[in-house]
Amino acid sequence: FPSHDRRLLFGNYHPSHHCGRRHSIHPIADQLACSGGDLTFATTNLTSDAYTYVWRFNGDVVAGETNASLSLTNIQSTNVGLYCVEIANGCTSTNLCASLTLVPEATVIAPTNLSLQCLADVPAAQITSVVSSNATTVLHVADAAVTNDCMITITRTFAGINSCGSTSLCSQIIIVQDNLVS
């Protein structure tokens, strides 16, 4: 008998096993995460077949992670990279990979500092004069003034907020000095 016929004869081969069927597994997706946040990479087996799972981070096996999903908590920059899961059964194996990226911090640059002679010349705060990147919102937070005999120093503070709610601050200094002698 040919070898496949012997397996039939001795009961080691079962046509109902999953080896001849097409597999149906959902891939894992790239993730964009907030620093300090949580996320889960997950794949789904859409059949009743038994699979084993081995997760890797940047090529290294993640100890103890042998389920269809991998959960990460308190995500930091050290978690950024490529995550792969090797999915295997008795017949085949496949690797699915996805990357983890952190949402970048907002950066904001205040308008140029000013030196003026009259308090009436102090311009209104304008968020359109703030240069920002990765900020979904830019706000004027406050003006704080300190004065002495003939000088006022105004610290104008702006905030940039990213999509995770993380805030970055910047300040513009406005000095008003009355140089006129009465």
Wavefront OBJ file of the C-alpha trace (Angstrom):
o trace
v 0.000 0.000 0.000
v 1.104 3.592 -0.513
v 1.766 5.370 2.810
v -1.504 7.341 2.799
v -3.409 4.072 2.330
v -1.607 2.554 5.341
v -2.686 5.512 7.471
v -6.265 4.873 6.426
v -5.879 1.195 7.182
v -4.384 1.708 10.628
v -6.598 4.625 11.631
v -3.859 7.301 11.878
v -5.355 9.526 9.220
v -8.719 11.181 9.561
v -10.133 13.104 6.600
v -12.059 15.299 9.035
v -8.807 16.786 10.432
v -7.988 20.371 9.577
v -4.939 19.728 7.376
v -6.832 19.733 4.116
v -8.980 22.779 4.891
v -8.249 26.374 4.237
v -7.504 28.236 7.471
v -9.482 31.269 8.511
v -7.533 33.485 10.917
v -7.927 37.240 11.326
v -4.656 39.174 11.119
v -3.441 41.485 13.876
v -3.519 45.237 13.249
v -0.951 47.987 13.700
v -1.589 49.969 16.892
v -1.099 53.611 17.835
v -1.019 53.985 21.627
v -0.872 56.690 24.244
v 2.024 56.674 26.678
v 0.783 55.010 29.876
v -2.178 53.441 28.061
v -3.192 49.836 27.494
v -3.880 47.855 24.318
v -4.369 44.339 23.004
v -3.059 42.705 19.856
v -5.480 39.923 18.926
v -6.103 37.389 16.209
v -9.225 35.306 15.815
v -9.476 31.681 14.746
v -12.739 31.380 12.829
v -12.683 27.599 12.821
v -12.919 24.973 15.531
v -9.341 23.875 14.803
v -6.820 23.827 17.637
v -3.897 26.237 17.254
v -0.860 27.130 19.301
v 0.354 30.711 19.601
v 3.832 32.115 20.241
v 4.216 35.892 20.530
v 7.428 37.749 19.685
v 8.518 41.333 20.281
v 11.204 42.569 17.882
v 12.065 38.917 17.172
v 12.346 37.762 20.803
v 9.813 35.352 22.316
v 7.528 37.024 24.860
v 7.681 34.634 27.828
v 4.395 33.038 28.822
v 2.340 34.569 26.002
v 0.680 31.607 24.258
v -2.884 32.847 23.666
v -4.597 34.330 20.623
v -4.149 37.807 22.133
v -1.364 39.776 23.772
v -2.270 42.571 26.207
v 0.109 45.388 27.110
v -0.413 47.769 30.024
v 1.209 51.077 30.952
v 2.760 51.385 27.492
v 6.083 53.240 27.308
v 8.638 53.924 24.574
v 10.323 50.595 25.427
v 7.181 48.828 24.121
v 7.426 50.405 20.653
v 8.326 47.908 17.928
v 7.186 44.918 15.916
v 4.899 42.291 17.463
v 4.451 38.946 15.710
v 2.417 35.888 16.564
v 3.280 32.469 15.161
v 0.104 30.459 14.797
v 0.498 26.725 14.257
v -1.469 23.514 14.131
v -0.287 20.005 13.266
v -0.034 20.848 9.560
v 0.996 24.443 9.023
v 2.147 27.587 10.719
v 1.908 31.247 9.835
v 3.316 34.476 11.229
v 1.246 37.619 11.578
v 2.954 40.880 12.493
v 1.928 44.404 13.463
v 3.724 47.430 14.806
v 3.169 49.475 17.940
v 3.803 53.212 17.767
v 3.344 55.857 20.449
v 1.297 58.975 19.809
v 3.946 61.713 19.751
v 3.963 64.415 22.410
v 2.660 67.811 21.379
v 5.297 70.492 20.906
v 4.487 74.173 21.083
v 6.648 77.236 20.489
v 5.471 80.550 21.876
v 5.419 83.764 19.879
v 8.531 85.947 20.037
v 9.106 87.766 23.327
v 8.160 91.455 23.301
v 9.551 94.602 24.868
v 7.085 97.483 24.902
v 6.854 101.000 26.361
v 3.143 101.155 27.092
v 0.739 98.672 28.709
v -1.884 99.619 26.120
v 0.443 98.204 23.425
v 0.303 94.638 24.818
v -1.428 92.553 22.132
v -4.232 90.131 22.913
v -3.196 86.489 23.175
v -3.504 84.781 19.804
v -3.225 81.006 19.598
v -2.691 81.316 15.839
v 0.740 82.800 16.610
v 1.820 79.613 18.442
v 3.797 77.128 16.332
v 2.721 73.563 17.134
v 3.158 70.007 15.985
v 1.271 66.884 17.058
v -1.187 69.110 18.946
v -4.874 68.576 18.327
v -5.658 71.647 20.444
v -3.719 74.821 21.278
v -4.952 77.013 24.156
v -4.049 80.293 25.817
v -3.756 79.229 29.452
v -3.108 82.492 31.319
v -1.231 85.745 31.622
v 0.654 86.325 34.879
v 2.044 89.787 35.621
v 4.766 90.895 38.006
v 5.460 94.600 38.523
v 7.961 96.915 40.152
v 8.250 100.711 40.071
v 8.310 101.181 36.308
v 8.387 97.737 34.696
v 5.745 95.053 34.209
v 6.716 91.519 33.193
v 3.895 89.462 31.712
v 4.341 85.716 31.295
v 1.830 84.520 28.714
v 1.416 80.722 28.802
v 0.089 78.531 25.985
v -0.639 74.791 25.950
v -0.580 72.193 23.194
v -2.593 69.023 23.766
v -2.081 65.820 21.754
v -4.753 63.234 20.892
v -4.038 61.354 24.146
v -4.679 64.429 26.277
v -1.009 64.972 27.128
v -0.166 68.668 27.533
v 2.970 70.621 26.657
v 3.436 74.248 27.724
v 5.329 77.217 26.358
v 5.580 80.857 27.465
v 6.009 84.235 25.867
v 7.586 87.015 27.962
v 6.259 90.530 27.467
v 8.138 93.319 29.208
v 6.487 96.698 29.512
v 8.929 99.378 30.633
v 8.008 103.019 30.895
v 11.140 104.757 29.666
v 9.515 108.182 29.649
v 10.682 110.464 32.404
v 8.022 112.787 33.747
l 1 2 3 4 5 6 7 8 9 10 11 12 13 14 15 16 17 18 19 20 21 22 23 24 25 26 27 28 29 30 31 32 33 34 35 36 37 38 39 40 41 42 43 44 45 46 47 48 49 50 51 52 53 54 55 56 57 58 59 60 61 62 63 64 65 66 67 68 69 70 71 72 73 74 75 76 77 78 79 80 81 82 83 84 85 86 87 88 89 90 91 92 93 94 95 96 97 98 99 100 101 102 103 104 105 106 107 108 109 110 111 112 113 114 115 116 117 118 119 120 121 122 123 124 125 126 127 128 129 130 131 132 133 134 135 136 137 138 139 140 141 142 143 144 145 146 147 148 149 150 151 152 153 154 155 156 157 158 159 160 161 162 163 164 165 166 167 168 169 170 171 172 173 174 175 176 177 178 179 180 181 182
